[in-house]
Every structure is written in structure tokens, then in C-alpha cells.
Amino acid sequence: MSCLAGCCASLTCGLCTSVASGITKRSARLGYCGLFGVSLVLSWVLREIGAPLLKQFPWINDSESYSDEWYRTEAVLRVSLGNFLFFAILSLIMIGVKDQNDTRDSWQHGGWMAKIIIWALLIILVFFFPNALTSFYGILSKFGAGFFLLVQVIILLDATHTWNDSWVAKDEQKWYIALLVVSVSCYLAAFVFPGLLFIWFNPSGQDCGLNVFFLVMTMILAFSFAVIALHPKVNGSLLPASVISVYCAFVCYTGLSSEPRDYECNGLNKSKVVTTGTLVVGMLTTVLSVLYSALRAGSSTTFLSPPSSPKSGERTPFLEADELESGNKKNDKEARPVTYSYMFFHMIFALASMYSAMLLSGWTDSAENSDLIDVGWTSVWVRICTEWVTAGLYIWSLVAPLIFPDREF
């Protein structure tokens, strides 16, 4: 039996190594995204079943006043902290990597079995930390998650402008028609969706002035985007304006859906299904944002990318770039520059770990007695402020060239 167990363990390790090697030959970034995805699932699972487990640890269960919700939030914070430490350490190690002759380039793309073991050990280790440390991390995560949301907004703005420029550059009538169809469709959605939200979040017989203000402001912002973008002096386009309008409408909805279930103006009442659906969308948005930020970090015009990165016109596709990075051509005498910033890449994952913790804990390290996820006035105002910051940054991207004509934007 001991021999059989040893063989099974050896085969399992070999299988994990083979799978990790196969993935990273295509793209090292997919491997890191896989670890991040596993941490999200683990956080979610422990939030649901972790309370009885954490009660068994005397250094965690050091007070009789803790509720089950507190234990669930504590489990989320500890998994997030372990994930944050893993990517933060990698980010510090990768500072200053500019070419593939750097030894740390091989660390970025190899040694996956060691990385998986270190990641797992860090996740386990944080469950032995004192409560004061995780409480401090919970406070710190609010700021880190806020910064991640800001980066997410910048990525969205960059993506919409890139999308618009790529279709305009084709200089064909069918692409202009496609631009018009997508823009009109997005604008219809941007106005129809908030109109429907009036039914849910402004029930008759209730004084719901705050919800009405949020919805009316969202519609005013959508109209303002089109007016400013189409102004003759502004170098704007209808497609980015329409996409940002839809995004703002969606963020407004997520904010309103996070209102307490006993709030008379919340038409969702005690709908746990809607809350879970919003959480899933939030998680998918997080993963996609991390993936896109890693892809865009290879451009010389991208936030915090290394100066030695290829120019924007010389970018290689996502998978092809990592094939070049995998070390197949490291025998070249000339140093090949890295195609994205390793430090920035891991920093984004570290911030996303904080954001996922806040998403699962409702932006608080002392959650209310509620089985619902991401519900409370803190969540509401975080999302509404995110909507307004998105609107402000988009308007600034349109008017800044007029205010500073000598600068290149």
C-alpha cells in the first residue's frame, strides 16, 4: 500500500508538472491566471463552508462574540492575503527586468511546480497569522481594491479607443456601418436599461429620491458623452461614448442591487439569485481585466510598461509573444527585450486579489449578519463612485487635448 501510495503521488506530481509545462509553453500568463482563478474558487468555497473550520483554530477563535459571517469573511481575507503575498513577492523580484538575458526571465516562465508549492504554502501559512494582521490587511485591501478599479477603468477606456481606431483604420464602408450599428445599439441599451431600473428601484408609494438621482445622473452622463464626443472641436467618436455609457449603466445597476435587502426602495428585496449573478459577473470582469491588462502591458504606451518594450505598432499577439519569451531563442547574441512588464503584471494580480476579497466580503472586514454576498451601503457607494470616476476620466480624455494642445495624448 505504501508503494502504491508513493507511485500515485509520483504520477500526480508528474501529471501536474506536465500540464503546467504544456500551458506555459503556450503562455506563461495563462499559468498565473490559472492560479488566480483557483484562488477565487477557493475563497468562494471557504466563505460558504469555512466557519466551522476556522472555529477549530484557537488563535482565530479567540472571542465568543464572533458571528458565522465574521468567520466567512475571515476565510476570504486569509486566502486573499496568501494570494496577495505570492504575487507581491513576484512583483518585487521582477523589478527592472528589461531583456530576456536577465536570469529572472527564466523565473517568470519556468519552475512551475516550485511556484505552485510556494503558492499553496502561503495560502496555508496565512491561516496561522493572528487576527490583527488579517484585520489590517482588510483595511489595506479597501485602498488596493480601489486602485485596481481605477486601473480597470483606464483599461476600459484604452480598450474602447483601440476598438474604435482599429475599425476606422480599415477605411471601408462596412466597418463604418458596423460602428454605427454598435454605437446606436449601445446607446439604446444605455437609456432603456436605466429606464427599466426605475421599475425595480423606485417602487410606487416610496420616497426613493436617492435611487432616482443615481438613475437620472446615469442618463445625463450618457447624453453628455455623446454631446462632448461629437463636438466639432473634440477629436471624439460615438463608439467609445456609447460603450462607456453602457458600462456606467451596468455599474449603476450593480450599485443599486447592493442596497440592503430590507431597504424599501430595493425592488430586488431578498433575491439571493440576483446577488449571486452580480457576483459571478464581477468575478468574470475581474479575470478579464487582469488578462487584458497583462496583454496591454506589452505596449510602450501602456501604463507602467518598461521603456524597452516594443512600440505599439510592433506588438505581437498574446500567445505568440509568450512563445518568444519561453526561451526558445535565448541563444541569440543580441538581448531580446521583454514584451510586457513582469513587475506590472504581478502587481495587477496582487491588486486583483485585494479586489476579489472586497467583492466577496462586501467591502468590509466586519461584515453584517447576512448570508447575501456584496450587500451594504459601502458596496453601493463604491460602485456609484466608480461610475462617476469612469465618467470623469472619459470626459477628461476628450477635453484634455484642447486644454493642453502642446502635449501628446
N, C-alpha and C positions, 0 to 999 in steps of 0.2 A: 504493500500500500504506500509506503514511504517512497519507494522507487517510482510508482505510478504518479504520486503527487508531484515529485520532482520533475518528471517528464512533462506533466501538464503545465507546470509553472514555466518550464523552459520553452515549451511550444507557445504558450501565451505571450511571453516576452518577445519571442522571435516574430510572432504574428504582429504584435504592436509595433515592433521596430520596422518590419516590412511595410506595414500600412503607412506609418509616419514617413518612411523614406520615399514611398511612392507618391504621397501627397506633396512633399516638399520638393521633389524633383520638378513638379509642375509649378508650384508656387509656395514659397515659404510662408507667405502671408496667409494662405488658406489654413496652414497648420496652427498659426496663432489665433485665427478666427475660430477654429475648432475648439481650442482650449477656452476661449472666451464664451462660446456657446454652451460648453459643458458647465461652466461656472454659473451661467444664467439658469440652466435647468436645475442644477444642484441647489441654488438659492431658493428657487421656487418650491422644490420638493421639501427642503428643510423648513421653509416657512409654514408648510402645511402639517408636517409631522414632527418638527424639531422640538416642540415644547416639552414633551415627556422626556426626550433625550437629554436636553440641557439641564433639566431638574436633577439629573443624576450627578452633575458636577458641582461639588460643594463650593468651589471658588466662583462659580457663576450664580448658583442658587444660594446667595448669601443674605437673602432677605425674604421674609414671608409676605411682603407686600407686592411682589411681582405678579402681574397677571399673565395669562397664557399669551395674550397679544404681545406683551413685552418680550417673552421668550422667543416668539416667532420673529420679531424684529431683530432680536439679538443674533439669531441664527443667520439672518440675511446679512447683517453688518459684518459678522465674522468671516463668512465666505467671501464677501466683497473685499474685506481687508486683506485676506490672503491673496486674492487675485490682484489687488492693487499693488501689494508688495512685490509680487512676481514681475509685473510689467514695469513698475517704477525702477526696480533694480536693473532690469534690462535697458531701460531708457538711459539711466546714468552710465551704464557700461558702454553704450553705443554713442556717447557724445563725441563728436569730432570725426566720425568715420566718413571719409570722402571718396576713397577709391577701394577697389576690390583687392588690392595688395595688402590692405590692412588685415592683420590677423583676426580682428573682431568680425570681419565679413564672414568668415567661416563659422564663427559662433552664431551669427544670425541665421544661417541656413542649415547648420548641422547640429549633431549632438541631441537629437530629439528625445531619445529615451532618457537621457540625463535631465533634460528640461521638464519632461512630464513628471519625473520623480520629484524634482525640486518643487514644481508647482503643487503636486499633491501633498508634499511635506509641509509647505507653507500653509495650505488650506487646513491641514490637521493642527499645525502648531498654533494658529490663532485661537483655537478653542481652549488653549491653556493660558491665554492672556487674561489679565484682570479686567473687570467690568469697566473700570475708569478709563482704560485705554480705548476700548471699543466705543465708549460714550464720547470721548474726544474725537475719534475717527468719524462718528456720526455727525458731529458738528462740522468737522472739516469737509465732510462729503457734501454738505449743502453748497459750499463755495466751489468745490471741484465740479459738482454736477451742473452748477450754474455756468461755469466756464465751458463745460462740454456743450451745453445748449447753445452758447454763443458761437462756438466753433461749428456746431451743426447748422446754425442759421447762415454763417458765412459760406459753408459748403453748399447749402441750398441755393444761395444767391449765385455762386460761381457756376453751379450746375445749370441753372436756368439760362444764364447768359451764354454759356458754352453751347447749350442745346440750340438756342436761337441763332447764334453765329454760324453753327455748322449747317443749318438748313438754309440760311440766307446765302452762305458761300457757294452752295450748289447752283444758284442763279438759274433755276428752272421754274417754270410756271407751276408745275405740280407741287413743288415744295412750298411755294408761296401760298397755294391753295390749302396745303396741309397746315401751314402756320395759321392761316385764318380760321380753319375749322377747329383746330385745337384751342386757339385763343378764345373763340366765341363759346365753345363748349365749356371751357374752364370758367368763363365769366358767368355763364348761365348757372353753373353749379355754385359759384361763389355767392350769387344772390338768392337762388332758390333754397339752398341748404339753410342759411340763417333764417329765411322766411319760415321754413318748417320747424326750426328750433323754437320759434315764438310759441308754437302749439305746446311743446313739451315744457318749456321753462318760463312760460308766462301764463299759467292757468288762470281762468276767469275767477273773479272774486278774491284774488290775492294781490297784494301790493308788491310787485316784483320789479321795482324800479332799477335795481342793480343789474338784474339779468337783461332787462330791456336796454340799459345803457351799453352793456357789453355787446349785444347783438347789433344795435344801431351803429355803434362805433366800428364794428367789423365791416358793415356795409358801406359806411362812409369812407373807410380806408380803401376798400376795393375800388370805389368810384374815383378816389383821389389818385390811386396808382395809374389808372388809365388816363386821366386828365394830364398828369405830370409827364408820363411816358410819351404821350402823343403831342406834347407842346413843341412848336417848331424849333425852339432854341435848345431843346433837350435831345440828346442822342439816345433815345429810348426805343422800346419796341413793345407791342401788345402782348406777345407771348410770355415774357418774364413777368409782366404785370398781372396777367391772368393766373399764372401758376402760383405766384406769391399770394394772390387773393384767395385761391382755394386753400392754400396751406394755412393762412390766417383764419379762415372759416373753420377748418378742422381743429386747429389749436383752441379756438374759442369753444367749440363743442366739447373737447376733452376737458377744458376748464370747468364748464358748466356741469358736465357729467360727474365731476369730482366733488360737487357740493354735497354736504351731509345728507343722508337719505331721509332724515326727519325734517329737512328744510322744506317749508310749504311750497316754495317756488321750484323745487326739483321734481319735474314730472316723471322722472325715472323711478321715484320712490325707492323701493328696496330691491331694485333689479340687479342681482349679482351677475347675471349673464352679460349685461351691457358693460359692467365694470371689468369683467374678465376679458371681454372683447377689446376694450380700450387698452388693457394691459398688454395683450398679445400684439396689437398694432404698435404700441410703444416699444416693445422689445424688438420687433422686426425693424422699426425705424432706427433703433439704436445700432443693430447689427449692420444695416445697410449704410448708415452714416460712417461707421468705422471702416467698412470696406471701401467706400468711396473716398474717404479722407486719406487712406493708405495709397490708393491709386493716384489721387491728385497730388500727393506729396512728392511725386517724381518730377513735377514741373518746376522750372526755375521761377515761375511767377506765383507759386503756391506758398501759402503761409508757412514760415519756418522751414522751408526746404533748403538743402545745402547748396552753396553757391556753385559747386562743381557739377550739379545735376544737369542733364541735357536740357536744351531750350524746349519751349512748349511745342514748337514745330517738329522736334526730334523725338517726341515721346514714343516709347514702344508700348505695345499692348500689355495688359495686365499679366497674362500668363507668360508671354514671350519675354518680358523684362526679367522675370524671375528665373527663366531658363538660362538667361545670360548671367544671372547672379549666382547660379548654383555652383559655379566653379569649373565649368567645363572648359573655359578658355582662359584660365588663370596662368597658363604658361606663356601668354603674350608678354613681351618685354615691357610694352607700354602699359602704364597703370590705367585701368578702365574705371571711370567714375561710377559711383553707385547711382542707381536710377531713382531712389527715393531716400528720404531722411529716416534712418533707422531710429534715431532718438525721438523724432516727432511721432513716428508710427507707434512706438511703445507708449509714449506719453498719452496719445489718444486712447489707447486701450486702458490705461490707468484711470483716466478721467471717466471713461465709459463705465468702468467698474463702480465708481462712485455714483454715477447717474443711475445705474441699474439698482443699486442699493436704495436710493431715494425713491425710485419708481415703485419698488416692492414694499417699502416701509411707509409710504405716504409722506415723504419729505420730513420725517420726524423720527428721532431716536427714542421717543417715549410715546408710542402710538396709542390712539384711543381704543377703547374696548369695542372693537368692530371686527367682524370677520371679512369685511369687504376690503379690497386692496386699492390703495391710492385714492382714498376718500378723505376730504377735510379741506378747510379753508386755506391751509398752506398750499396744498396742491392746486387749488383754484387760482390763487394769485400768482403762483409760479408760472402757470400756463398763460394766464392773461398777460403777464409782463413779458413773457416770451413772444407772444403775438405782437405786442407793441414795439418791442425791440426789433423784431423782424421788419415791421413796417418802417421804423426809423432808419434802419440800415439800408433798406431798399431805396427809400426816398433820398437818403444821403448819396447812394451810388449814382443817382440820376443828376442831382444838383451839384455835387462836388466839382465836376469838371467846369461848371460855369463859375463857381466861386474861386477856384484855383486853376485858371487856364494854363498856367505855365507848368503844371505837374501832369505826369502821365498816369492815368488810372486804367 
